[in-house]
Amino acid sequence: MDDLSLLQWPAMLVNILSVWLLTFPTKHMRHAGFLLSLLSNTLWVAWGWHAHALAVIVLQFALAALNIRGIRKTD
């Protein structure tokens, strides 16, 4: 297993943390959750590119668009 294959593990952990932050009632924590979710999207796209997983890449771009919408709504 090469280094880029291992990228899925930090991507998963960042994703879990971001969703946990999105459950907080405070605007600041939800905003942080959306930002971390964008980081997770980026990590998943990098992993998907390496793994030739086109569906994962397309999904992450769609989720990133929703995260950007969430960031705008929390501002």
C-alpha positions in Angstrom: 0.0 0.0 0.0 1.5 3.4 -1.0 1.2 6.7 0.8 -1.7 8.0 -1.2 -3.7 4.9 -0.5 -3.4 5.8 3.2 -5.0 9.2 2.6 -8.4 7.6 3.0 -7.9 7.3 6.8 -7.3 11.0 7.6 -10.0 11.9 5.1 -12.4 9.7 7.1 -11.4 11.1 10.4 -11.7 14.7 9.3 -15.1 13.9 7.8 -16.3 12.4 11.1 -15.0 15.4 13.1 -16.6 17.8 10.7 -20.0 16.1 10.9 -19.7 16.1 14.7 -19.0 19.9 14.7 -22.1 20.4 12.5 -24.3 19.2 15.3 -23.3 22.0 17.6 -25.9 24.7 18.3 -23.3 27.5 18.0 -22.7 29.2 14.7 -18.9 29.2 15.2 -18.7 25.4 15.7 -21.0 24.7 12.7 -18.8 27.1 10.6 -15.7 25.1 11.6 -17.5 21.9 10.7 -18.2 23.2 7.2 -14.6 24.2 6.8 -13.3 20.9 8.0 -15.8 19.2 5.7 -14.2 21.1 2.8 -10.8 19.8 3.9 -12.3 16.3 3.9 -13.7 16.8 0.4 -10.2 17.8 -0.8 -8.6 14.8 0.8 -11.2 12.5 -0.7 -10.7 14.0 -4.2 -7.0 13.4 -3.9 -7.6 9.8 -2.8 -10.2 9.3 -5.5 -7.9 10.6 -8.2 -5.2 8.2 -7.0 -7.6 5.3 -6.8 -9.3 6.2 -10.1 -12.6 6.4 -8.2 -14.6 8.8 -10.4 -17.8 8.4 -8.5 -16.0 9.4 -5.3 -14.6 12.5 -7.0 -18.0 13.6 -8.4 -19.6 13.0 -5.0 -17.0 15.1 -3.2 -17.5 18.0 -5.7 -21.3 17.9 -5.0 -20.7 17.7 -1.3 -18.2 20.6 -1.5 -20.9 22.7 -3.2 -23.3 21.9 -0.3 -20.6 22.8 2.2 -19.9 26.1 0.5 -23.7 26.8 0.7 -23.6 25.9 4.4 -20.7 28.3 5.0 -22.6 31.1 3.3 -25.7 30.4 5.4 -23.8 30.4 8.7 -22.1 33.8 7.9 
